């Protein structure tokens, strides 16, 4: 497999290119953490992306609670202007948590970088994220299945 | 080129990603040495398997944090641009993909991944571009293993 094929294959597993095409005014795509999340009820105000609050957790794992936007032990207080009815200003949230964003509002796609506070939480706990990959027979294998054993996780790239 | 991460029985990352060679070899290319340090790495794994947290290769929290440095704004921006480029590439928007592939390389010129993915679209020029960058490198092409923490914890 040459690199172009590899790129195509990798992208195909992480993102859904078929969704990039004629975009309706309420449709947007968010790229975050190697995934593409298609939102059907999002609105753009300039570069700012407003999403349905209910979609927040599917994007970055945060949920809106009375004390703020929370993910595990992390809670970020949310000022009122960031919420409008059922809508949530995802771009303002990114700015609040120091998350970088590259957007193409014309194509209705927003690419978000890592969230520093989430990375900081990893440094503190050092807990490996749980993920799954197919084995050689195509069966999904989760990292957490190996809890209780030492693991050496090896990835390869040609360079 | 293998990259290895060590994870203990509790799901805790013991060592972050680093070259995970299993054989030691030195070869030369374009007048520069390419060194793989497999024997040392395998010996370190064996030590950790036998001694667990007591192994000198099990990194302390301070040493782990030192090695997993926060990424700079440019590095994070490069990653976001690269993800966007891949997205446009799959969506058959080559001009938009090119714009963001190039931006990722400008923002983080030290990341070979961005160069090599972009160069894969112009395979006729890729070899010359790679060789040019390779020969200008001051650091080793394959990162040198840093198996044990520095004695005083300083850089």
Interface residues (C-beta under 8 A of the other chain):
Chain A: X2 X3 X4 X7 X8 X11 X12 X15 X17 X20 X21 X29 X31 X34 X36 X100 X101 X102 X104 X107 X109 X111 X112 X113 X114 X116 X119 X123 X125 X126 X127 X128 X130 X143 X144 X147 X148 X149 X150 X151 X152 X153 X154 X155 X156 X157 X158 X159
Chain B: X1 X2 X3 X4 X5 X6 X7 X8 X9 X10 X11 X12 X13 X20 X45 X48 X49 X52 X61 X64 X65 X68 X70 X71 X73 X76 X77 X79 X80 X81 X83 X84 X86 X87 X88 X89 X90 X91 X93 X96 X100 X112 X113 X116 X117 X120 X121 X123
